[in-house]
Amino acid sequence: MASKHLLLFQITLISLILAVSCFPAHSPIGQLSPYYYDRSCPRLQWIVKSNVWAAFQKDTRIAASLLRLHFHDCIVDGCEGSVLLDDTVDMKGEKNALPNRNSLRGFEVIDAIKADLENFCPFTVSCTDILTLAAREAVYMSGGPYWAVLLGRRDGITASDKSANEQIPSPIEPLDNIVAKFTSKGLELKDVVVLSGGHTIGFAQCFTFKRRLFNFKGSGKPDPTLDTSLLSSLQSTCPNKDASNTNLAPLDSTVDKFDSYYYANLVNNSGLLESDQALIADARAAPLVNSYTTNPTLFYNDFAASMLKLGNVGILTGQSGQIRKQCGSVN
């Protein structure tokens, strides 16, 4: 137990040092701080933790959903809470974009946290910061690393389904395309490999990988790289008919536990999504996959660092944006 606490302390310390030292003080990122709300909303961390914990006790799948919700927010025009906005007469937002429709989950958890915070510290905490904290708590409650989240983001006032359709990586597009989408946000190949490791928890709908099972790239045959025993299991879960498209398959055999087993799956040709399995076939990514397979602590440290980088993409601070009273609509 003592060694576990020491490891968590080291990960938190490393991530905090990275967070406060990597960016110039005059930049938007330099205006963020782990202590941003300590005086204005001292109950913030407890409120987020307790709400995520309550949701996690009812449905462990919510952890992966909150992590994905945060990623889909940040990778589309930056971390400004746009993914939380409902459509309006004048705006088609991200919720119903193709990668998100009938897929993203966890909005009710963010709304519950926001409602509690409005009671204790109204118009103080942004929905974007709530989402960033909730993702950290979700990872930690699943057994993953803990890192010091930088706070002080403000919320955007618009969203775009077009941006979501164009910028969210697809599980069936080439790895080079996915890397390009990351690098356009100031991230890099290493972040692709590390953040893909978030697939150690959660499920995927059959339509996201079904072509690997029956007609891979128009061949009329399954993906030859897919482990045969996994193939048989997936064909049972996802029969070759449209009615199975929304069935769920675990992204990792330890689906509720955040660990490094995801990378072992890739080495064993048991990655569920094409975009996952492509990592071990890439000469640049494979060494990282192999290192995380044998060194879970390295994965935890790198995941915390990459989540910090992700949370700093395209942020709004100072007088930009607003603090929404309700996360689904602008003030």
Secondary structure as UniProt FT lines:
FT   HELIX           2..21
FT   TURN            25..26
FT   HELIX           29..31
FT   TURN            34..40
FT   TURN            42..43
FT   HELIX           44..58
FT   TURN            60..61
FT   HELIX           62..74
FT   TURN            75..77
FT   HELIX           82..84
FT   TURN            89..90
FT   TURN            95..96
FT   TURN            98..103
FT   HELIX           107..120
FT   TURN            122..124
FT   HELIX           127..141
FT   TURN            142..143
FT   HELIX           161..167
FT   TURN            171..172
FT   HELIX           175..183
FT   TURN            184..186
FT   HELIX           189..196
FT   HELIX           197..200
FT   STRAND          203..205
FT   HELIX           206..208
FT   TURN            209..210
FT   HELIX           211..214
FT   HELIX           216..218
FT   TURN            224..225
FT   HELIX           228..237
FT   HELIX           242..244
FT   TURN            245..246
FT   STRAND          248..250
FT   TURN            255..256
FT   HELIX           261..267
FT   TURN            268..269
FT   HELIX           274..277
FT   TURN            278..281
FT   TURN            283..285
FT   HELIX           286..294
FT   HELIX           296..310
FT   TURN            311..314
FT   TURN            318..319
FT   TURN            327..328
//
